[in-house]
Amino acid sequence: MFVPRKILEEKLRQILSEDIGQGDVTAAAIIPPCLTVKAEVIAKDEGVAAGIEETIVLAEYLGLKVKAEIADGDKIKNKQVLMEISGDAQTILSVERTLLNLLSRMSGIATKTRNLTEKLEKAGVKTRIAATRKSAPGLLYFDKKAVIVGSGDPHRLHLDDMILIKDNHLIIVGDVDEAVKRAKKNGSFTKKIEVEVTKAEDAVKAAKAGADIVMLDNFSPRQAKATSEMLRKSGFDDVLLEVSGGITGETLLDYAQAQVDIISMGDLTHSVKALDISLEIMKK
């Protein structure tokens, strides 16, 4: 993912401003102004690094100097120094928590995503891991980028990415055929159409109506495999099949072996286990 640096700086500035409020009263009260120090950012977990670029941009935006020892996507070892930051002491202390929160969260997401994708690769299946839109408000860009760093697919970034017809849409419209018909008539040719279904027969209906992707919601692995076979026998080999809902690392391979193309998992981003990363001022 790429955005111009100034836009990334603005995203980061907003997050930092929320934490700082009207100013860091602790740093102002006990730390002399214009004091220069050095600090190390140290991992206390093993995992996959993500958020390194954002950390560098945030630190440099505040006039600090950064020497990174690792890049996004690299494996992290326990007790490994990820980067060295130098500059104004008050500034480093004021940005510390925002910087670590972002780095820890993104690395946690990337680590979990990488672990799951490697599990699929070792099993020899081509099924892809994807995120969902179940992200923390204000952190969508960073959560999705962390999934990409972890070798996963971000899925939709925004509502304007593609047409995704879900259960509540169908309740209002009343029928899968009619919903897809309206989508094809009123949507742009540039937008793919995906339909979420809860029954195998509706998966076939969606494919016949012209959906590009069919999402099986809360299907068991056995149900997913039966639906996949039904679609293939009906000649819909080009329709991508996605499965979502309650899938865990323990059931991942069961779903992958059900011949689905995509496994989307909300807990990549909505239940993040952050990596333990700290910032320590170096003693003179």
Secondary structure as UniProt FT lines:
FT   HELIX           5..20
FT   TURN            21..22
FT   HELIX           25..30
FT   TURN            33..34
FT   STRAND          36..43
FT   STRAND          47..48
FT   HELIX           52..61
FT   TURN            62..63
FT   STRAND          65..68
FT   TURN            72..73
FT   STRAND          75..76
FT   TURN            78..79
FT   STRAND          81..88
FT   HELIX           89..123
FT   STRAND          128..130
FT   TURN            137..138
FT   HELIX           140..149
FT   TURN            150..151
FT   TURN            159..160
FT   STRAND          163..165
FT   HELIX           167..173
FT   HELIX           176..186
FT   TURN            189..190
FT   STRAND          193..197
FT   HELIX           200..209
FT   STRAND          213..217
FT   HELIX           221..233
FT   TURN            234..235
FT   TURN            237..238
FT   STRAND          240..244
FT   TURN            249..251
FT   HELIX           252..256
FT   TURN            257..259
FT   STRAND          262..264
FT   HELIX           266..268
FT   STRAND          277..281
//
